[in-house]
Amino acid sequence: MTASRFPLPAAAALAAALLVLPSAARAGETVRALLDGYASVPQLSCELRRDVRGADGETVRFLSRIWFRRPDRLHAENLSPMKRRTVCDGTTLRQYTEGLPRGFARPVAELEGDALVNLRMLPGSNSSWLEPFRDLPETELPPDGAAARRIACTRPGKAYAVLSFDAGGRWTRLEMYASEAMADRLLLAAMEDFAEVAPGVWLARRQQLDLSMDGAVRSETVRLDNLSATAPIPDAMFDAGSFFPGVTFTDSFEKMF
């Protein structure tokens, strides 16, 4: 598989950066490099396991199998806690949840918001968290613990993000706060057990997430298994006609029920 190289900092440049006090970096340099790296991966297949623990201590496990190919081809089979299948052939996205009277279908050209982001985001990359910080000024922060490099990005009035990287340049941690005071954390994501899915492009096969919402913390553990960016994906996996026999589709969420 060919892919453009993800521009990670060279060891010498990284060492030099750690010797200086926090300073402004070029706008969006690091975040843009991460996003461009993910965008360079043409296809991916994996199994995704997400264990979500609520404030009541109960854990719900989500299991999915995912096949992804650019441009705009996706097959996601959710096995638990509900059975749902999403198939996009590059032109139309179709989704059906077992037990409902109808499925949902809409042309890709008419998708927007989360639906379009989820369709085009490399599975497991969490690039949707990064996209709002694309091209914003970045500030170098002192290293901390296992983090050989840290940068901060600010969306004025929205969020303050701190990204940490290990000595190999891999993105290992994300802290999201409501402000630069860093007293009100919204998200903490720790990433480990990396797989290189293209030259210099890494995905974490284990991710631990803590999300703060309405005063409560929801914890998630995400695992990517059987991860491959090179295993052949048959074209038939994106042929919706093979997977929704007898299903009637509507372009209205209300009419699905």
Sine and cosine of phi, psi and omega as CSV:
sin_phi,cos_phi,sin_psi,cos_psi,sin_omega,cos_omega
0.00,0.00,0.69,-0.73,0.05,-1.00
-0.97,-0.24,0.57,-0.82,0.01,-1.00
-0.36,-0.93,0.52,-0.86,0.05,-1.00
-0.93,0.36,0.57,-0.82,-0.07,-1.00
-0.97,0.25,0.69,-0.73,0.03,-1.00
-0.98,0.22,0.86,-0.51,-0.12,-0.99
-0.97,0.25,1.00,0.03,0.07,-1.00
-1.00,0.08,0.47,-0.88,0.01,-1.00
-0.92,0.40,0.68,-0.73,0.07,-1.00
-0.93,0.37,0.39,-0.92,-0.07,-1.00
-0.86,0.52,-0.66,0.75,-0.03,-1.00
-0.92,0.40,-0.67,0.74,0.01,-1.00
-0.91,0.41,-0.61,0.79,0.02,-1.00
-0.91,0.41,-0.70,0.71,0.00,-1.00
-0.87,0.49,-0.65,0.76,0.01,-1.00
-0.91,0.42,-0.62,0.79,-0.03,-1.00
-0.90,0.43,-0.51,0.86,-0.05,-1.00
-0.97,0.23,-0.19,0.98,-0.03,-1.00
-1.00,-0.03,-0.11,0.99,-0.06,-1.00
-0.96,-0.28,0.34,-0.94,0.07,-1.00
-0.95,0.30,0.28,-0.96,0.03,-1.00
-0.78,0.63,0.72,-0.70,-0.05,-1.00
-0.52,-0.85,0.32,-0.95,-0.01,-1.00
-0.96,0.29,0.69,-0.73,0.08,-1.00
-0.97,-0.23,0.15,-0.99,0.06,-1.00
-0.90,0.44,0.56,-0.83,-0.12,-0.99
-0.85,0.53,0.85,-0.52,0.15,-0.99
0.94,0.35,0.17,0.99,-0.14,-0.99
-0.85,0.53,-0.78,0.62,-0.09,-1.00
-0.96,0.27,-0.72,0.69,0.00,-1.00
-0.89,0.45,-0.66,0.75,0.02,-1.00
-0.88,0.47,-0.63,0.78,0.02,-1.00
-0.90,0.45,-0.66,0.75,0.05,-1.00
-0.88,0.48,-0.75,0.66,-0.03,-1.00
-0.90,0.43,-0.65,0.76,0.03,-1.00
-0.91,0.42,-0.59,0.81,0.04,-1.00
-0.89,0.45,-0.74,0.67,0.03,-1.00
-0.88,0.47,-0.63,0.77,-0.03,-1.00
-0.93,0.38,-0.32,0.95,-0.02,-1.00
-0.98,0.17,-0.18,0.98,-0.03,-1.00
-1.00,0.08,0.91,-0.42,-0.12,-0.99
-0.98,0.22,-0.41,0.91,-0.03,-1.00
-0.39,-0.92,0.31,-0.95,0.00,-1.00
-0.31,-0.95,0.59,-0.81,0.16,-0.99
-0.72,-0.69,0.56,-0.83,-0.02,-1.00
-0.22,-0.98,0.20,-0.98,0.22,-0.98
-0.93,-0.36,0.72,-0.70,-0.07,-1.00
-0.87,-0.49,0.78,-0.62,0.05,-1.00
-0.86,-0.51,0.84,-0.55,-0.03,-1.00
-0.83,-0.56,0.90,-0.43,0.07,-1.00
-0.98,-0.19,0.89,-0.45,-0.06,-1.00
-0.94,-0.33,0.86,-0.52,0.01,-1.00
-0.94,-0.33,0.87,-0.49,-0.03,-1.00
-1.00,0.08,0.03,-1.00,0.00,-1.00
-0.89,0.45,-0.40,0.92,0.00,-1.00
-0.99,0.13,-0.01,1.00,0.03,-1.00
1.00,0.03,-0.15,0.99,0.02,-1.00
-0.97,0.25,0.60,-0.80,0.00,-1.00
-0.90,-0.44,0.75,-0.67,0.06,-1.00
-0.90,-0.43,0.74,-0.67,-0.02,-1.00
-0.97,-0.23,0.79,-0.61,0.08,-1.00
-0.96,-0.29,0.79,-0.61,0.01,-1.00
-0.86,-0.51,0.73,-0.68,-0.01,-1.00
-0.59,-0.80,0.45,-0.89,0.22,-0.98
-0.88,-0.48,0.70,-0.71,-0.16,-0.99
-0.74,-0.67,0.71,-0.71,0.15,-0.99
-0.81,-0.58,0.79,-0.61,-0.14,-0.99
-0.72,-0.70,0.72,-0.70,0.06,-1.00
-0.53,-0.85,0.68,-0.73,0.07,-1.00
-1.00,0.09,0.53,-0.85,-0.09,1.00
-1.00,-0.04,0.73,-0.68,0.22,-0.98
0.86,0.51,0.61,0.79,0.12,-0.99
-0.89,-0.46,0.79,-0.61,-0.08,-1.00
-0.51,-0.86,0.66,-0.75,0.16,-0.99
-0.69,-0.72,0.93,-0.36,0.01,-1.00
-0.86,-0.51,0.86,-0.50,0.02,-1.00
-0.94,-0.34,0.95,-0.30,0.05,-1.00
-1.00,0.06,0.83,-0.56,-0.08,-1.00
-0.98,-0.20,-0.44,0.90,-0.06,-1.00
-0.41,-0.91,0.56,-0.83,0.03,1.00
-0.99,0.17,-0.20,0.98,0.11,-0.99
-0.82,-0.58,0.41,-0.91,0.03,-1.00
-1.00,-0.07,0.89,-0.46,-0.03,-1.00
-0.58,-0.82,0.63,-0.77,0.00,-1.00
-0.80,-0.60,0.71,-0.71,0.05,-1.00
-0.85,-0.53,0.79,-0.61,0.01,-1.00
-0.72,-0.69,0.78,-0.62,0.09,-1.00
-0.80,-0.59,0.80,-0.60,-0.06,-1.00
-0.99,-0.11,0.19,0.98,-0.04,-1.00
0.98,-0.19,-0.31,0.95,-0.03,-1.00
-0.87,-0.50,-0.70,0.71,-0.06,-1.00
-0.75,-0.66,0.70,-0.71,0.09,-1.00
-0.99,-0.14,0.76,-0.64,0.04,-1.00
-0.82,-0.58,0.61,-0.79,-0.01,-1.00
-0.59,-0.81,0.68,-0.73,0.03,-1.00
-0.65,-0.76,0.76,-0.65,0.07,-1.00
-0.97,-0.24,0.80,-0.60,-0.06,-1.00
-0.83,0.56,0.76,-0.65,0.03,-1.00
0.98,-0.20,-0.31,0.95,0.03,-1.00
-0.99,0.12,0.46,-0.89,-0.03,-1.00
-0.95,0.32,-0.42,0.91,-0.04,-1.00
-0.63,-0.78,0.33,-0.94,0.13,-0.99
-0.97,-0.22,0.07,-1.00,0.00,-1.00
-0.92,-0.38,0.68,-0.73,0.03,-1.00
-0.59,-0.81,0.66,-0.75,0.03,-1.00
-0.40,-0.92,0.63,-0.78,0.07,-1.00
-0.87,0.50,0.59,-0.80,0.03,-1.00
-0.84,0.55,-0.59,0.81,-0.02,-1.00
-0.89,0.46,-0.31,0.95,-0.01,-1.00
-0.97,-0.26,0.02,1.00,0.03,-1.00
-0.97,0.23,0.48,-0.88,0.06,-1.00
-0.45,-0.89,0.15,-0.99,0.07,-1.00
0.88,0.47,-0.62,-0.79,-0.07,-1.00
-0.87,0.49,-0.55,0.83,-0.03,-1.00
-0.88,0.48,-0.67,0.74,0.00,-1.00
-0.96,0.27,-0.63,0.78,0.04,-1.00
-0.87,0.49,-0.73,0.68,-0.04,-1.00
-0.91,0.40,-0.54,0.84,0.03,-1.00
-0.92,0.40,-0.65,0.76,-0.15,-0.99
-0.99,-0.15,-0.15,0.99,-0.03,-1.00
-0.98,0.19,0.75,-0.67,0.07,-1.00
-0.87,0.50,0.84,-0.54,-0.04,-1.00
-0.82,0.57,0.70,-0.72,0.05,-1.00
0.99,0.13,-0.06,1.00,-0.09,-1.00
-1.00,0.06,-0.38,0.93,-0.07,-1.00
0.86,0.52,0.46,0.89,-0.04,-1.00
-0.92,0.39,-0.31,0.95,0.04,-1.00
-0.90,0.43,-0.46,0.89,0.07,-1.00
-0.94,0.33,-0.53,0.85,-0.09,-1.00
-1.00,0.10,-0.52,0.85,-0.14,-0.99
-0.81,0.59,-0.64,0.77,0.01,-1.00
-0.90,0.44,-0.28,0.96,-0.03,-1.00
-0.98,-0.19,0.06,1.00,0.03,-1.00
-0.85,0.52,0.75,-0.67,0.08,-1.00
0.93,0.36,0.15,0.99,0.10,-0.99
-1.00,0.06,0.44,-0.90,0.02,-1.00
-0.85,0.52,0.61,-0.79,0.02,-1.00
-0.89,-0.46,0.61,-0.79,0.02,-1.00
-0.87,-0.49,0.78,-0.63,0.07,-1.00
-0.96,0.27,0.75,-0.66,0.06,-1.00
-0.93,-0.36,0.35,-0.94,0.05,-1.00
-0.89,0.46,0.51,-0.86,0.07,-1.00
-0.89,0.46,0.40,-0.92,-0.08,-1.00
-0.55,-0.83,0.89,-0.46,0.03,-1.00
0.87,0.48,-0.83,-0.56,-0.03,-1.00
-0.98,0.17,-0.11,0.99,-0.02,-1.00
-0.99,0.13,0.91,-0.42,0.04,-1.00
-0.97,0.22,-0.39,0.92,0.00,-1.00
-0.54,-0.84,0.61,-0.79,0.08,-1.00
-0.68,-0.73,0.61,-0.79,0.11,-0.99
-0.75,-0.66,0.43,-0.90,0.04,-1.00
-0.84,-0.54,0.61,-0.79,0.05,-1.00
-0.75,-0.66,0.60,-0.80,-0.03,-1.00
-0.84,-0.55,0.76,-0.65,0.24,-0.97
-0.97,-0.25,0.97,-0.23,-0.11,-0.99
-0.78,0.63,0.81,-0.58,0.02,-1.00
0.97,0.23,0.01,1.00,-0.08,-1.00
-0.87,-0.49,-0.90,0.44,-0.09,-1.00
-0.32,-0.95,0.36,-0.93,0.05,-1.00
-0.80,-0.59,0.85,-0.52,-0.09,-1.00
-0.89,-0.45,0.65,-0.76,0.10,-1.00
-0.86,-0.51,0.87,-0.50,0.02,-1.00
-0.96,-0.29,0.72,-0.69,0.02,-1.00
-0.91,-0.41,0.54,-0.84,-0.02,-1.00
-0.73,-0.69,0.54,-0.84,0.07,-1.00
-1.00,0.08,-0.03,-1.00,-0.07,-1.00
-0.90,0.44,-0.35,0.94,0.04,-1.00
-1.00,0.01,0.05,1.00,0.02,-1.00
1.00,0.10,0.15,0.99,-0.02,-1.00
-0.99,0.12,0.66,-0.75,-0.01,-1.00
-0.96,0.28,0.91,-0.41,-0.15,-0.99
-0.92,-0.39,-0.24,0.97,-0.12,-0.99
-0.35,-0.94,0.60,-0.80,0.11,-0.99
-0.73,-0.69,0.79,-0.61,0.12,-0.99
-0.87,-0.49,0.81,-0.59,-0.02,-1.00
-0.87,-0.49,0.80,-0.60,-0.01,-1.00
-0.85,-0.53,0.32,-0.95,0.04,-1.00
-0.97,0.25,-0.35,0.94,-0.02,-1.00
-0.40,-0.92,0.16,-0.99,0.00,-1.00
-0.93,0.38,-0.22,0.98,0.05,-1.00
-0.92,0.40,-0.34,0.94,0.05,-1.00
0.84,0.55,0.56,0.83,0.01,-1.00
-0.96,-0.27,-0.04,1.00,-0.13,-0.99
-0.65,-0.76,0.97,0.25,-0.08,-1.00
-0.96,0.29,0.72,-0.69,0.02,-1.00
-0.99,-0.15,-0.56,0.83,-0.09,-1.00
-0.48,-0.88,0.67,-0.74,0.17,-0.99
-0.77,-0.63,0.85,-0.53,0.01,-1.00
-0.81,-0.59,0.84,-0.55,0.04,-1.00
-0.91,-0.41,0.76,-0.65,-0.12,-0.99
-0.83,-0.55,0.64,-0.77,-0.04,-1.00
-0.43,-0.90,0.04,-1.00,0.00,-1.00
0.83,0.55,0.95,0.30,-0.18,-0.98
-1.00,0.01,0.53,-0.85,0.13,-0.99
-0.83,-0.55,0.72,-0.70,0.01,-1.00
-1.00,0.03,0.95,-0.33,-0.10,-0.99
-1.00,-0.10,-0.16,0.99,0.14,-0.99
-0.34,-0.94,0.30,-0.95,-0.03,-1.00
-0.80,0.60,0.92,-0.39,0.02,-1.00
0.98,0.20,0.11,0.99,0.01,-1.00
-0.93,-0.36,0.86,-0.51,-0.13,-0.99
-0.88,-0.48,0.64,-0.77,0.15,-0.99
-0.87,-0.49,0.64,-0.76,0.01,-1.00
-1.00,0.08,0.83,-0.55,0.01,-1.00
-0.99,0.15,-0.20,0.98,0.12,-0.99
-0.72,-0.69,0.78,-0.63,-0.04,-1.00
-0.70,-0.71,0.75,-0.66,0.05,-1.00
-0.92,-0.39,0.85,-0.52,-0.09,-1.00
-0.86,-0.51,0.69,-0.72,0.14,-0.99
-0.83,-0.56,0.90,-0.44,-0.04,-1.00
-0.91,-0.40,0.77,-0.64,0.03,-1.00
-0.99,-0.15,0.83,-0.56,-0.02,-1.00
-0.62,-0.78,0.85,-0.53,0.06,-1.00
0.80,0.60,0.66,0.75,0.06,-1.00
0.99,0.13,-0.08,1.00,0.01,-1.00
-0.92,-0.39,0.43,-0.90,0.01,-1.00
-0.93,-0.37,0.80,-0.60,0.09,-1.00
-0.94,-0.34,0.79,-0.61,-0.03,-1.00
-0.96,-0.27,0.64,-0.77,0.04,-1.00
-0.73,-0.68,0.63,-0.77,0.16,-0.99
-0.88,-0.47,0.86,-0.51,-0.05,-1.00
-0.92,-0.39,0.72,-0.69,0.05,-1.00
-0.78,-0.63,0.71,-0.71,0.08,-1.00
-0.95,-0.31,0.86,-0.51,0.00,-1.00
-0.89,-0.45,0.36,-0.93,0.00,-1.00
0.74,0.67,0.72,0.70,-0.05,-1.00
-0.99,0.15,0.79,-0.61,0.00,-1.00
-0.51,-0.86,0.70,-0.71,0.11,-0.99
-0.96,-0.29,0.09,1.00,-0.05,-1.00
-0.83,-0.56,-0.34,0.94,-0.02,-1.00
-0.88,0.47,0.76,-0.65,-0.02,-1.00
-0.85,0.52,0.67,-0.75,0.09,-1.00
-0.91,-0.41,0.90,-0.43,-0.02,-1.00
-0.87,0.49,0.60,-0.80,0.05,-1.00
-0.84,0.54,-0.50,0.87,-0.04,-1.00
-0.89,0.47,-0.37,0.93,0.01,-1.00
-0.91,0.42,-0.35,0.94,-0.02,-1.00
-0.95,-0.30,0.24,0.97,0.03,-1.00
-0.99,-0.10,0.98,-0.19,-0.11,-0.99
-0.88,0.48,-0.50,0.87,-0.04,-1.00
-0.86,0.51,-0.38,0.92,-0.03,-1.00
-0.99,0.11,-0.22,0.98,-0.18,-0.98
-0.87,-0.49,-0.11,0.99,-0.04,-1.00
-0.79,-0.61,0.81,0.58,-0.02,-1.00
-0.89,0.46,0.78,-0.63,0.08,-1.00
0.97,0.23,0.04,1.00,-0.04,-1.00
-1.00,0.06,0.74,-0.67,0.11,-0.99
-0.99,-0.12,0.70,-0.72,-0.08,-1.00
-0.93,-0.38,0.47,-0.88,0.10,-1.00
-0.70,-0.71,0.40,-0.91,0.03,-1.00
-0.99,-0.12,0.23,0.97,0.01,-1.00
-0.88,-0.48,0.80,-0.60,0.02,-1.00
-0.89,0.46,-0.60,0.80,-0.02,-1.00
-0.88,0.47,-0.63,0.78,-0.06,-1.00
-0.97,0.26,-0.22,0.98,0.05,-1.00
-0.89,0.46,-0.47,0.88,-0.10,-0.99
-0.99,-0.16,0.00,0.00,0.00,0.00
